[in-house]
Amino acid sequence: MSTTRNLKMVWWKVVLIGISLTGIILWLGLPRLLHAIGLHPSYDMPSYNLRGKRALVITTSHDTLGETGKATGVFGSEMTVPYYAFWDAGLDVDIASIKGGEIPVEPFSMGWPLATPEDKRFKKDNEAMNKLKNSIPISQVDPSEYDVYYMAGGWGAAYDLAQSPELADLITKANANNKVLGSVCHGALGLVSARSEDGSPLIAGRKVTGVTNRQIKQLGIEVTPKHPETEMRKAGAKFESKTATIEMLATHVVVDGNIVTGQNQNSGYETSHRILEIIDNQISQ
């Protein structure tokens, strides 16, 4: 009996050790696996020195996914990757949102296993976190104050970016002031209500990209009221995108004059690069 009992104890210890090791391997390995199959692909960002220039990162203020009651907001990397790309290039960077104040963040987007190095850096950055908690209301933003007006995505953006008259007015005037306009994923909705100087939709006839209807369907978020691909096509834009079996692993960036758009969360690095490239070229001319 004693031998049998000891064998059972040893067996259970082996099982518990196995479970623990599996958990550790999963914890350490899943982020690397997701990266390996194409989530947040590595990107070689050039170095810039653009001190004296300013960028504004604009986000949603909406925190609930429709009638589901689930929390939503800005997608972490779509805010943090451009924020640090601009910051590290020497730009002064502020953060604004539709209503101002604390910005809601997609609960899963800045944690395991999706967090990027920029997400982790942001959460440890007291200055950046203070900007997140005390964002500038769009109604208080000067359309001539910044060199770059960049709009981050996240599912919350489907509820208030295209619907905001203040944002439409800001982007309309920023464009008239020859500012660089950028967006990633659902952030492209911030472009659809803006106007050109002749009163036509700003993006009519312009090449753009944003999150595709296919990705929205795959993610099961068709409940959202505005879909970038649909709305941009309605506005007369020449919508472009890349596709993949898992659409969120695709990436595409489009530059059309002063407008730089990225398809989804994978596109933040190159979108930021192309924005900085435009600013650098402006200085060089």
Secondary structure in CASP SS format (residue, H / E / C, confidence):
PFRMAT SS
TARGET T0000
AUTHOR 0000-0000-0000
METHOD secondary structure of the structure
MODEL  1
M C 1.00
S H 1.00
T H 1.00
T H 1.00
R H 1.00
N H 1.00
L H 1.00
K H 1.00
M H 1.00
V H 1.00
W H 1.00
W H 1.00
K H 1.00
V H 1.00
V H 1.00
L H 1.00
I H 1.00
G H 1.00
I H 1.00
S H 1.00
L H 1.00
T H 1.00
G H 1.00
I H 1.00
I H 1.00
L H 1.00
W H 1.00
L H 1.00
G H 1.00
L H 1.00
P H 1.00
R H 1.00
L H 1.00
L H 1.00
H H 1.00
A H 1.00
I H 1.00
G C 1.00
L C 1.00
H C 1.00
P C 1.00
S C 1.00
Y C 1.00
D C 1.00
M C 1.00
P C 1.00
S C 1.00
Y C 1.00
N C 1.00
L C 1.00
R C 1.00
G C 1.00
K C 1.00
R E 1.00
A E 1.00
L E 1.00
V E 1.00
I E 1.00
T E 1.00
T C 1.00
S C 1.00
H C 1.00
D C 1.00
T E 1.00
L E 1.00
G H 1.00
E H 1.00
T H 1.00
G C 1.00
K E 1.00
A E 1.00
T C 1.00
G C 1.00
V E 1.00
F C 1.00
G H 1.00
S H 1.00
E H 1.00
M H 1.00
T H 1.00
V H 1.00
P H 1.00
Y H 1.00
Y H 1.00
A H 1.00
F H 1.00
W H 1.00
D H 1.00
A C 1.00
G C 1.00
L C 1.00
D E 1.00
V E 1.00
D E 1.00
I E 1.00
A E 1.00
S E 1.00
I C 1.00
K C 1.00
G C 1.00
G E 1.00
E C 1.00
I C 1.00
P C 1.00
V E 1.00
E C 1.00
P C 1.00
F C 1.00
S C 1.00
M C 1.00
G C 1.00
W C 1.00
P C 1.00
L C 1.00
A C 1.00
T C 1.00
P H 1.00
E H 1.00
D H 1.00
K H 1.00
R H 1.00
F H 1.00
K H 1.00
K C 1.00
D C 1.00
N H 1.00
E H 1.00
A H 1.00
M H 1.00
N H 1.00
K H 1.00
L H 1.00
K H 1.00
N C 1.00
S E 1.00
I E 1.00
P E 1.00
I H 1.00
S H 1.00
Q H 1.00
V C 1.00
D C 1.00
P C 1.00
S C 1.00
E C 1.00
Y C 1.00
D C 1.00
V E 1.00
Y E 1.00
Y E 1.00
M E 1.00
A C 1.00
G C 1.00
G C 1.00
W C 1.00
G C 1.00
A H 1.00
A H 1.00
Y H 1.00
D H 1.00
L C 1.00
A C 1.00
Q C 1.00
S C 1.00
P H 1.00
E H 1.00
L H 1.00
A H 1.00
D H 1.00
L H 1.00
I H 1.00
T H 1.00
K H 1.00
A H 1.00
N H 1.00
A H 1.00
N C 1.00
N C 1.00
K C 1.00
V E 1.00
L E 1.00
G E 1.00
S E 1.00
V E 1.00
C H 1.00
H H 1.00
G H 1.00
A H 1.00
L H 1.00
G H 1.00
L C 1.00
V C 1.00
S C 1.00
A C 1.00
R E 1.00
S C 1.00
E C 1.00
D C 1.00
G C 1.00
S C 1.00
P E 1.00
L C 1.00
I C 1.00
A C 1.00
G C 1.00
R C 1.00
K E 1.00
V E 1.00
T C 1.00
G C 1.00
V C 1.00
T C 1.00
N H 1.00
R H 1.00
Q H 1.00
I H 1.00
K H 1.00
Q H 1.00
L H 1.00
G C 1.00
I C 1.00
E C 1.00
V C 1.00
T C 1.00
P C 1.00
K C 1.00
H C 1.00
P H 1.00
E H 1.00
T H 1.00
E H 1.00
M H 1.00
R H 1.00
K H 1.00
A C 1.00
G C 1.00
A C 1.00
K E 1.00
F E 1.00
E C 1.00
S C 1.00
K C 1.00
T C 1.00
A C 1.00
T C 1.00
I C 1.00
E H 1.00
M H 1.00
L H 1.00
A C 1.00
T C 1.00
H C 1.00
V E 1.00
V E 1.00
V E 1.00
D E 1.00
G C 1.00
N C 1.00
I E 1.00
V E 1.00
T E 1.00
G E 1.00
Q C 1.00
N C 1.00
Q H 1.00
N H 1.00
S H 1.00
G H 1.00
Y H 1.00
E H 1.00
T H 1.00
S H 1.00
H H 1.00
R H 1.00
I H 1.00
L H 1.00
E H 1.00
I H 1.00
I H 1.00
D H 1.00
N H 1.00
Q H 1.00
I H 1.00
S H 1.00
Q C 1.00
END
